């Protein structure tokens, strides 16, 4: 029987992100994924958020993903509402999903529209040379005091110190630890269709999404590439009807009959589900094995990446001896609030689809703005209240549309661009970073800590901020002594309580 530090069950976005974070910190892992090849017939998520792109930058592959993306950010940053692709424009949302070609001090990377299969292929290539077992899945877990015995579909077994259940809503890890979803499903059926129609075009100009409100059909349509491949979501369409009448539905969206080839169909209903626990001893639920939400707003895939980064750097800290095993208990404490806020936002967006969509431009702007402009949710969430964050008052996201940079403990470190054109984030270490106006003696702490100088223009340049590996602030102080930094590091890794 082979052994590894981490067994990653599932090689979708959450599993590959967890593997990338473990790889960044030099932690050995085995990733198992039942799909030997990535299929482009079902593109799934298409929105990679600013925050997720910042993690791609940390892993050194943000530019690689942009080069692989079929739709450059420069092509369009717009969502258009219309009566059909050759009909009337109702209203537009510009700068949607954090898409911009202009440097913005608030973030290190703009958002990117890119189909999930492309994201997975980029991550698989990044992890080439690691132990990725494709075509294999987890069938059973047996937990022991110091390890988890994992049985695989190929008949082999692996002993792992930890297991990350990244195998999605239909995976076995959640069931194996006895966790249960709580929540509801929306009764409305929907049908995803991927089709080729090279002659299909629109006089409305480029957009990453066209929301169509037609008498015959309502939903969303957009390009997967610039070579004639399209995706569509038809609201309220049962699978049998949709598959039988796909040509009529596509024609309704186009506004006229269009020559096309259906490549794939995928029926689904919106689900709002959160697991009752994210952890059982050495096993952790990550991504859709822990939570499922409707796609409106583009948050599900990105929230899953946030889960993966949070638990993976903490496993690295424990494995490398920076922290006690109790640090891992902070995973659910930190991520559950973020997940619940995200699921609630996606659920609210779902109410304004199909028959719930306002009919006029002003109503659409009022009702749907938060779906396409959600930086408060994407960048503004905080881990304040966590036992490994300097005591501070937890504050839920008040306005999902508004992001105000904050240096309060728990918040994501406010970003800025430096005079040489580099990102402040590029100067952070892989472990902890002490950001401040001038170097101070660093203690011989167990956790790795480096110093980075804040530029004079930085609003908090006279303060010292202890930044975690995930770029969240663990501690904030003025003119600290080495003993202060040592105590902050120990508290931020769960070795001692905050005083």
Beta strands, then each sheet from edge to edge (+ up, - down):
strand 1: 2-9
strand 2: 29-33
strand 3: 47-48
strand 4: 78-82
strand 5: 89-94
strand 6: 112-113
strand 7: 131-134
strand 8: 138-143
strand 9: 148-152
strand 10: 157-165
strand 11: 181-196
strand 12: 209-213
strand 13: 218-223
strand 14: 229-235
strand 15: 261-275
strand 16: 279-280
strand 17: 283-285
strand 18: 291-292
strand 19: 432-436
strand 20: 449-453
strand 21: 464-467
strand 22: 473-477
sheet 1: 7+ 2+ 1+ 10+ 9- 8+
sheet 2: 7+ 2+ 1+ 10+ 17+ 16-
sheet 3: 3+ 6-
sheet 4: 5+ 4- 12- 13+ 14- 11+ 15- 18+
sheet 5: 20+ 19+ 21- 22+
end
